Amino acid sequence: MTYEIIKNINRTTTLHMNFIDENVDIQGEINIKGGVEDATSYVPFFENDLRCNFADKFPVPEMPEGFEEGEMLE
């Protein structure tokens, strides 16, 4: 995941995020009231929203060989 924060002149900040580095063709953009610090603190929440809303676009992690359902991973 990569993101860019752009400070706007109207006391808002634009957060642009994409997942090209993960080979997932999803990008999102949101305007946040406040400055760069506000946008930076919102990054993990926005990332989680995009991953949840577009979960079908992300590859499913492979289970380790020999793993049985109900087992705990270490």
One Martini backbone bead per residue (centre of mass of N, CA, C, O) as a GRO file, in nm:
protein
   74
    1MET     BB    1   0.097   0.036   0.022
    2THR     BB    2   0.018   0.363  -0.094
    3TYR     BB    3   0.066   0.721  -0.021
    4GLU     BB    4  -0.088   1.055  -0.043
    5ILE     BB    5  -0.039   1.392   0.074
    6ILE     BB    6  -0.260   1.682   0.034
    7LYS     BB    7  -0.253   2.016   0.076
    8ASN     BB    8  -0.501   2.241   0.110
    9ILE     BB    9  -0.646   2.572   0.106
   10ASN     BB   10  -0.930   2.473   0.275
   11ARG     BB   11  -0.840   2.301   0.538
   12THR     BB   12  -0.757   2.046   0.377
   13THR     BB   13  -0.695   1.692   0.309
   14THR     BB   14  -0.554   1.466   0.080
   15LEU     BB   15  -0.610   1.112   0.045
   16HIS     BB   16  -0.404   0.888  -0.139
   17MET     BB   17  -0.467   0.541  -0.237
   18ASN     BB   18  -0.276   0.234  -0.309
   19PHE     BB   19  -0.209  -0.130  -0.445
   20ILE     BB   20   0.015  -0.179  -0.663
   21ASP     BB   21   0.243  -0.323  -0.487
   22GLU     BB   22   0.010  -0.577  -0.469
   23ASN     BB   23  -0.146  -0.618  -0.741
   24VAL     BB   24  -0.386  -0.400  -0.687
   25ASP     BB   25  -0.670  -0.237  -0.848
   26ILE     BB   26  -0.667   0.009  -0.608
   27GLN     BB   27  -0.827   0.325  -0.533
   28GLY     BB   28  -0.821   0.611  -0.305
   29GLU     BB   29  -1.016   0.904  -0.189
   30ILE     BB   30  -0.983   1.168   0.065
   31ASN     BB   31  -1.124   1.423   0.258
   32ILE     BB   32  -0.972   1.611   0.526
   33LYS     BB   33  -1.009   1.769   0.810
   34GLY     BB   34  -0.716   1.936   0.801
   35GLY     BB   35  -0.405   1.818   0.824
   36VAL     BB   36  -0.144   1.608   0.795
   37GLU     BB   37  -0.181   1.473   1.072
   38ASP     BB   38  -0.473   1.384   1.026
   39ALA     BB   39  -0.418   1.210   0.776
   40THR     BB   40  -0.206   1.021   0.900
   41SER     BB   41  -0.404   0.904   1.123
   42TYR     BB   42  -0.609   0.786   0.887
   43VAL     BB   43  -0.466   0.567   0.720
   44PRO     BB   44  -0.545   0.290   0.865
   45PHE     BB   45  -0.854   0.328   0.826
   46PHE     BB   46  -0.862   0.353   0.516
   47GLU     BB   47  -0.726   0.089   0.454
   48ASN     BB   48  -0.935  -0.092   0.592
   49ASP     BB   49  -1.177  -0.005   0.424
   50LEU     BB   50  -1.067  -0.095   0.148
   51ARG     BB   51  -1.012  -0.394   0.221
   52CYS     BB   52  -1.310  -0.457   0.299
   53ASN     BB   53  -1.468  -0.342   0.043
   54PHE     BB   54  -1.227  -0.514  -0.147
   55ALA     BB   55  -1.165  -0.822  -0.071
   56ASP     BB   56  -1.203  -0.964  -0.359
   57LYS     BB   57  -0.919  -0.831  -0.475
   58PHE     BB   58  -0.764  -0.993  -0.274
   59PRO     BB   59  -0.552  -1.217  -0.192
   60VAL     BB   60  -0.542  -1.530  -0.063
   61PRO     BB   61  -0.393  -1.680   0.174
   62GLU     BB   62  -0.187  -1.935   0.219
   63MET     BB   63  -0.171  -2.236   0.351
   64PRO     BB   64   0.005  -2.434   0.516
   65GLU     BB   65   0.154  -2.715   0.497
   66GLY     BB   66  -0.038  -2.938   0.699
   67PHE     BB   67  -0.284  -2.782   0.756
   68GLU     BB   68  -0.553  -2.783   0.985
   69GLU     BB   69  -0.854  -2.741   1.070
   70GLY     BB   70  -0.832  -2.575   1.397
   71GLU     BB   71  -0.559  -2.485   1.395
   72MET     BB   72  -0.281  -2.328   1.520
   73LEU     BB   73  -0.084  -2.066   1.458
   74GLU     BB   74   0.269  -1.963   1.509
   0.00000   0.00000   0.00000
